[in-house]
Amino acid sequence: AQTVTQSQPEMSVQEAETVTLSCTYDTSESDYYLFWYKQPPSRQMILVIRQEAYKQQNATENRFSVNFQKAAKSFSLKISDSQLGDAAMYFCSYYSMDSSYKLIFGSGTRLLVRP
Amino acid sequence: DTEVTQTPKHLVMGMTNKKSLKCEQHMGHRAMYWYKQKAKKPPELMFVYSYEKLSINESVPSRFSPECPNSSLLNLHLHALQPEDSALYLCASSQGAGVYQETQYFGPGTRLLVL
């Protein structure tokens, strides 16, 4: 079965510093998608970044970038120049044919940003 | 525009009440989803509609009844709920429900309290 593991229940970062959130997953597929979603206290799930497994280049979106290691089945999120508004729960998720096209979520990492 | 709207934002209902949650998107997406999310947990998939037809029901109790009147609208009818059904209910949409139309965009959710 497909699983997504986020081993860090909570992380803390100083404003303007860089933080990396970890995610590993298990799959036998070669074609899949990976996502990071952010859920602030307002509770809306916001797409942060996505990565297609067939692309070797790591995805970036402004201050957010990923380190995608396909062989290691690792998909970490790096947040540069952290801002107070980055404080949220971050969910790593996986999607492919072997998940019956369902989003498989990790348990989440709560990010605290210290001013 | 990647907006999914949900109404109401908050709902309090008794166990004998009948109420409905509404979700709307105008992105031309053909797949829509209902999720249930408990505090500090990832969302759990409930239903998937693809091209206005129910394609996935994750063994949800019959007191939850989904409806997709057209490709832009998704309803969730609630009847005889239990206190344990109190949660955040999230709606999402994607272009389709296949592997190449995979990115889901979420609404802000309805926070439901069952008394």
Chai-1 contact restraints between the chains, C-beta under 6 A:
chainA,res_idxA,chainB,res_idxB,connection_type,confidence,min_distance_angstrom,max_distance_angstrom,comment,restraint_id
A,Y33,B,E102,contact,1.0,0.0,6.0,A-B,restraint_1
A,R43,B,L88,contact,1.0,0.0,6.0,A-B,restraint_2
A,R43,B,G109,contact,1.0,0.0,6.0,A-B,restraint_3
A,Q44,B,P108,contact,1.0,0.0,6.0,A-B,restraint_4
A,M45,B,F106,contact,1.0,0.0,6.0,A-B,restraint_5
A,F91,B,P42,contact,1.0,0.0,6.0,A-B,restraint_6
A,Y95,B,E102,contact,1.0,0.0,6.0,A-B,restraint_7
A,M97,B,V99,contact,1.0,0.0,6.0,A-B,restraint_8
A,Y101,B,A97,contact,1.0,0.0,6.0,A-B,restraint_9
A,K102,B,L45,contact,1.0,0.0,6.0,A-B,restraint_10
A,F105,B,P42,contact,1.0,0.0,6.0,A-B,restraint_11
A,G108,B,P42,contact,1.0,0.0,6.0,A-B,restraint_12
